């Protein structure tokens, strides 16, 4: 038997949706997932290892070969621009990246301040709009920034928009849609191409069936 495929999976909502998709494709990840404190879970009968990671770290593990495959949000891929192959849109955990701020709040004329955990995405977007901005990196509670006058706008992930609404913020522009993607380490793709292609085909078939239904 060949060496097991190691898959880096993000904790939380994406993992839950990905596990359902994987099960439909013939990969049952439920047995052993009750051991929630384990970071690496072995499934020898399926020749798989699952590595549990923070969503922002999945791409790093795949790029450096610690994992053969990973599941990462398109937002992370856009922000980090890592050397990995994006092979399949899993169509799960849909959301989008948006520009938001206080209602009727004009941008500062000189270097508007943009608070975000996506500095590269924000810089690229505003550069395309012809705006020179000052990025203020934040990791949590981005909505605070315009409320306390720290920033003119925020660039953040939006799912339902409820958090923005409850904090009196409005969306100004939608930057891009986001779903979770299957990514592969380039070396692994060469060495384990058969196993990886089978998984991609199985998942792709399920995604197509669900889109039709």
C-alpha positions, 0 to 999 in steps of 0.5 A: 500500500502506498503512503497515506495521503495527509489532508490539512483541514481547517477547524470549525464550519469549513471542516464540518461541511467538508466532512459531509462532502468527503463522506458523500465522495466515499471518505468517512472521516467521522470515526475518530473525530470524537477525539477532538483534542488530537491534531492528527487523526489516522484512518488506516483503512482509508489510507488517510491522515487528517491534520487539524489546523487553523484556517490561515495555516492550512496553505502553509502546511500544504506549500511546505509538504507537511500535508499533501492536500488541504482545504482552504478558503479562497480568501486565504489563497488570495491573501497569501499567494502560496505555491500550491495547486488549486484543483477544485472549487468545493462550493462550500462555506460561501461568503464574500470579501467586502468593503464596509464602513459607517453610512455616508462616511466619505473616504479621506482624500489623502491615504484613506485608512483601511482596517483589515486582516487581508492587507494584500487583498485590500491593497490590490483592490484599492490600487485597482480603483486608483486609491493609495491607502494606508492599511491597518492590520487587525486580526479580530473585531474589525468592525471596531475600527470605523466605530472608534475612528481608527479607519475610514473603511474595513475590508472583511469577510461577510457571510450574512451581514448581520455583524455589520448591521448590528454595529451600524455599518454598511457595505460599500463594495463587494470585492470577490466571492469566496468558497473553500478550495481543494489545494495540493502540494506540487511535489505530492501531485507528482508523487501521488498523482493517482490517489489525488486524481481519484479523490478530485474526481470523486469530489468533483462528481458529488459537487456536480450532482449536487449542483444539478439537484 
